[in-house]
Amino acid sequence: MHRRVWIQAFVGVLASGVSGYAGRCLAAAGQLQLRFNLNMTNPGPVELTAQRLWMYLPVQRNAWFRLSGIETSLPHEIQIDPLGHTILFASVERLAAYARRSASLIVTLERVSMPMPAVQDPQDWMAPERYIESDDSEIIMAASTLKADSMAATVRNIYHFVAAHLQYAGYIAEDLGAAYALRQRRGDCTEYACLVVALCRAAGIAARMVEGFVTDRSFAPRPMDYHDWAEVLVDGHWRVVDAQKGALFERESQYIPFRYYRDKTLNGVGSAHRYRVEGEMGFGV
């Protein structure tokens, strides 16, 4: 499933050791909430059984937030992978012919008092990957011209280069990657993020592409709100570098990660960007 095909809905979880979330889910001071709806549908005349869903929720903890709770009525379980992803697993055992089942989800995030230092090995975020072709000869050449006396200055050069080099093309249905972006000089948020990450890795700086939402308040995300950006490891902390939205080491507390891109299977979502379904069950709002 393409990363931007937002199902416009979620089922809920409690993470970070929280077993339940009571109350009316009104955001308190120091909290932020994301509100979703999930509609599960049977599009055919035959009852569906054993439908399975795996999907990403906000990561357990990033530099500015930790996942503290949800409110939902749908049975589920939570899986946490080595990168700190929160994966919700739900099983719908029976869905009658042409039936529709709905559930709401409110995810609560709690602001933390200070940024969290990086815990992963930087080498985990240095190698080339699909769409992040840091070994491409033209990307290597471009990165060499952008190197500066310090890591932060190099990242700043890369940010300004990508912001000036690419023309925002609006939504593009397919991932195209860094090499495409460099050569064609166009793309959407994915290509901006991929090129920043590839140039940083080619310059010897750990970087990763992140998928999620950008907000400074509680809200109900729309499909077009889903966004990709880069995070770069500078002085032991992951810093936001968003050449498409114009954010370099700023507004970082507004960035809510759901997924750190890796071109390999890490959990039940598999290679999908947002969610994976086993069965014929459909989604809609």
C-alpha positions as CSV (number, residue, x, y, z in Angstrom):
1,M,0.0,0.0,0.0
2,H,1.5,3.4,-1.0
3,R,2.6,5.5,1.9
4,R,0.2,8.4,0.9
5,V,-2.9,6.3,0.6
6,W,-4.2,7.4,3.9
7,I,-7.0,5.2,5.1
8,Q,-8.6,8.2,6.9
9,A,-9.1,6.0,10.0
10,F,-7.4,4.2,12.8
11,V,-8.0,1.7,15.4
12,G,-6.5,2.4,18.8
13,V,-3.8,1.4,21.2
14,L,-2.2,2.3,24.4
15,A,1.5,2.4,24.3
16,S,4.5,3.1,26.6
17,G,3.2,0.7,29.2
18,V,-0.3,2.4,29.5
19,S,-3.1,-0.2,29.7
20,G,-6.1,2.1,29.3
21,Y,-7.1,5.7,28.8
22,A,-10.2,6.9,30.6
23,G,-12.1,10.1,30.4
24,R,-13.4,12.3,27.6
25,C,-10.0,12.6,25.8
26,L,-9.8,16.4,26.0
27,A,-6.2,17.5,25.6
28,A,-4.7,18.7,28.9
29,A,-1.9,21.2,29.2
30,G,1.2,19.7,27.7
31,Q,-0.7,17.2,25.6
32,L,-1.7,17.0,21.9
33,Q,-4.3,14.7,20.4
34,L,-4.8,13.3,16.9
35,R,-8.4,12.2,16.1
36,F,-9.2,9.6,13.5
37,N,-12.2,7.5,12.3
38,L,-12.0,4.0,11.0
39,N,-14.7,2.4,8.7
40,M,-14.3,-1.2,7.9
41,T,-16.4,-2.4,5.0
42,N,-17.4,-5.7,3.3
43,P,-17.8,-4.8,-0.3
44,G,-19.3,-8.2,-1.3
45,P,-22.3,-10.5,-0.8
46,V,-20.4,-13.1,1.2
47,E,-19.5,-12.8,4.9
48,L,-15.9,-12.1,5.5
49,T,-14.0,-13.9,8.3
50,A,-10.5,-13.5,9.9
51,Q,-9.7,-10.1,8.4
52,R,-6.3,-8.8,9.7
53,L,-5.0,-5.3,9.9
54,W,-1.5,-4.0,10.9
55,M,-0.9,-0.3,11.0
56,Y,1.4,2.4,12.3
57,L,0.5,4.8,15.1
58,P,2.8,7.5,16.4
59,V,6.2,6.2,17.5
60,Q,6.7,5.4,21.2
61,R,8.9,8.4,21.7
62,N,10.6,11.1,19.6
63,A,12.6,14.1,20.6
64,W,9.5,16.1,21.8
65,F,6.7,13.7,22.5
66,R,5.9,10.3,23.9
67,L,2.8,8.3,23.1
68,S,0.7,8.2,26.3
69,G,-2.8,6.9,25.4
70,I,-5.7,6.4,23.2
71,E,-9.5,6.0,23.4
72,T,-11.1,3.3,21.2
73,S,-13.6,0.5,21.4
74,L,-12.1,-1.9,18.9
75,P,-10.2,-4.9,20.3
76,H,-6.6,-4.8,19.4
77,E,-3.0,-5.6,20.5
78,I,0.2,-3.6,20.2
79,Q,3.6,-4.5,18.9
80,I,6.8,-2.5,19.3
81,D,9.6,-3.0,16.9
82,P,13.4,-2.3,17.4
83,L,13.0,1.3,16.0
84,G,10.3,2.2,18.5
85,H,7.5,2.0,16.0
86,T,4.0,1.4,17.4
87,I,2.2,-1.2,15.4
88,L,-1.4,-1.8,16.0
89,F,-2.8,-5.3,15.2
90,A,-6.6,-5.8,14.9
91,S,-8.5,-8.9,13.9
92,V,-12.0,-8.7,12.6
93,E,-13.4,-12.2,12.9
94,R,-16.7,-11.6,11.1
95,L,-18.0,-8.9,8.8
96,A,-21.4,-9.6,7.3
97,A,-22.2,-9.2,3.6
98,Y,-22.1,-5.5,2.7
99,A,-21.6,-4.6,6.3
100,R,-19.9,-1.5,7.6
101,R,-18.3,-1.2,11.0
102,S,-16.9,2.0,12.4
103,A,-14.6,2.9,15.3
104,S,-13.1,6.1,16.5
105,L,-9.6,6.7,17.7
106,I,-8.1,9.5,19.7
107,V,-4.3,9.3,20.2
108,T,-2.8,11.3,23.0
109,L,0.8,12.5,22.9
110,E,2.5,14.0,25.9
111,R,5.1,16.7,25.5
112,V,8.5,16.0,27.1
113,S,10.6,18.6,28.9
114,M,13.7,18.3,26.9
115,P,14.8,16.7,23.6
116,M,15.8,13.0,23.8
117,P,19.3,12.1,22.6
118,A,19.6,9.6,19.8
119,V,19.9,6.0,20.9
120,Q,20.5,4.2,17.6
121,D,23.9,3.5,16.2
122,P,24.5,6.3,13.6
123,Q,25.9,3.6,11.2
124,D,22.3,2.2,10.9
125,W,21.4,5.4,9.0
126,M,24.4,5.7,6.7
127,A,24.0,3.1,3.9
128,P,22.2,3.6,0.6
129,E,18.7,2.3,0.3
130,R,16.0,2.1,-2.3
131,Y,14.9,5.7,-3.1
132,I,17.9,7.0,-1.0
133,E,20.7,6.4,-3.5
134,S,23.6,7.9,-1.5
135,D,26.0,5.8,-3.7
136,D,24.8,7.4,-6.9
137,S,27.7,9.1,-8.7
138,E,25.8,12.4,-9.2
139,I,24.6,12.5,-5.6
140,I,28.2,11.8,-4.4
141,M,29.5,14.6,-6.5
142,A,26.8,17.1,-5.4
143,A,27.4,16.1,-1.7
144,S,31.2,16.8,-2.1
145,T,30.5,20.4,-3.2
146,L,28.2,21.0,-0.2
147,K,30.6,19.8,2.5
148,A,31.6,22.5,5.0
149,D,33.9,22.9,8.0
150,S,31.3,21.5,10.4
151,M,28.4,19.0,10.3
152,A,25.8,21.6,11.0
153,A,27.1,23.9,8.2
154,T,27.1,20.9,5.8
155,V,23.5,20.1,6.6
156,R,22.6,23.8,6.2
157,N,24.2,23.8,2.7
158,I,22.3,20.6,1.8
159,Y,19.0,22.1,3.0
160,H,19.4,25.3,1.0
161,F,20.6,23.3,-2.1
162,V,17.6,21.0,-2.1
163,A,15.1,23.9,-1.4
164,A,16.5,25.8,-4.4
165,H,17.2,22.9,-6.7
166,L,13.7,21.2,-6.6
167,Q,10.4,22.5,-7.8
168,Y,7.5,21.3,-5.8
169,A,5.3,19.3,-8.1
170,G,2.3,18.7,-5.8
171,Y,1.1,15.2,-5.0
172,I,2.8,12.5,-7.0
173,A,1.3,9.0,-6.8
174,E,4.5,7.1,-6.8
175,D,7.8,7.3,-4.8
176,L,10.5,8.4,-7.2
177,G,13.6,8.8,-4.9
178,A,16.6,11.0,-4.5
179,A,18.4,10.3,-7.8
180,Y,15.2,11.2,-9.8
181,A,14.8,14.3,-7.8
182,L,18.4,15.4,-8.4
183,R,18.2,14.9,-12.1
184,Q,14.6,16.0,-12.8
185,R,14.7,18.8,-10.3
186,R,11.1,18.2,-9.2
187,G,9.1,16.1,-6.7
188,D,6.7,16.2,-3.8
189,C,7.6,16.0,-0.1
190,T,9.0,12.5,-0.5
191,E,11.5,13.5,-3.1
192,Y,12.6,16.5,-1.0
193,A,13.2,14.3,2.0
194,C,14.9,11.5,0.0
195,L,17.3,13.9,-1.6
196,V,18.2,15.6,1.7
197,V,18.8,12.2,3.3
198,A,20.9,10.8,0.4
199,L,23.1,13.9,0.2
200,C,23.7,13.8,4.0
201,R,24.6,10.1,3.9
202,A,26.9,10.7,0.9
203,A,28.6,13.5,3.0
204,G,29.1,11.0,5.9
205,I,26.2,12.3,8.1
206,A,23.6,9.9,9.5
207,A,20.1,10.8,8.2
208,R,16.7,9.2,7.8
209,M,13.3,9.9,6.1
210,V,10.3,10.2,8.4
211,E,6.6,10.0,7.7
212,G,3.9,11.5,9.8
213,F,2.1,14.8,10.5
214,V,3.1,18.4,11.2
215,T,0.9,20.3,13.7
216,D,1.1,22.7,16.6
217,R,-2.3,21.8,18.1
218,S,-4.7,18.9,18.4
219,F,-6.6,18.2,15.2
220,A,-8.2,15.6,13.0
221,P,-5.7,14.9,10.2
222,R,-6.9,14.7,6.6
223,P,-5.3,12.4,4.0
224,M,-3.4,15.3,2.4
225,D,-1.9,16.2,5.7
226,Y,0.4,13.1,5.7
227,H,3.9,14.3,5.1
228,D,7.5,13.2,4.7
229,W,10.6,15.0,6.0
230,A,14.2,14.3,6.9
231,E,15.9,14.0,10.3
232,V,19.6,14.4,10.5
233,L,21.8,13.4,13.4
234,V,23.7,16.5,14.6
235,D,25.6,16.7,17.9
236,G,23.9,13.5,19.2
237,H,20.3,14.6,18.5
238,W,17.9,14.0,15.6
239,R,17.1,17.4,14.0
240,V,14.3,18.2,11.6
241,V,15.4,19.2,8.0
242,D,12.3,19.9,5.9
243,A,13.4,21.5,2.7
244,Q,9.8,21.3,1.2
245,K,8.1,23.1,4.1
246,G,11.0,25.4,4.9
247,A,12.1,24.2,8.3
248,L,15.8,23.8,9.2
249,F,16.3,23.0,12.9
250,E,13.1,24.8,13.7
251,R,9.4,24.1,14.6
252,E,10.7,20.6,15.5
253,S,8.1,20.1,18.2
254,Q,5.4,20.2,15.5
255,Y,6.7,17.1,13.8
256,I,4.9,13.9,14.8
257,P,6.7,10.7,13.4
258,F,4.7,7.6,12.6
259,R,7.3,5.8,10.6
260,Y,11.1,5.9,10.0
261,Y,11.6,4.7,6.4
262,R,13.6,1.5,6.0
263,D,13.7,-0.6,2.8
264,K,13.3,-3.9,4.7
265,T,10.7,-5.7,6.7
266,L,10.7,-4.7,10.4
267,N,7.3,-5.6,11.6
268,G,3.8,-6.8,10.7
269,V,3.2,-3.9,8.4
270,G,5.8,-5.4,6.1
271,S,7.0,-3.2,3.2
272,A,3.8,-1.1,3.3
273,H,4.2,2.6,4.2
274,R,1.1,3.0,6.4
275,Y,-0.8,-0.3,6.9
276,R,-1.3,-3.8,5.6
277,V,-4.5,-5.8,5.4
278,E,-4.9,-9.5,5.0
279,G,-8.3,-10.3,3.5
280,E,-10.9,-8.5,1.4
281,M,-12.0,-6.0,3.9
282,G,-12.1,-2.4,2.7
283,F,-11.7,1.0,4.3
284,G,-13.6,4.2,3.8
285,V,-15.1,7.2,5.6
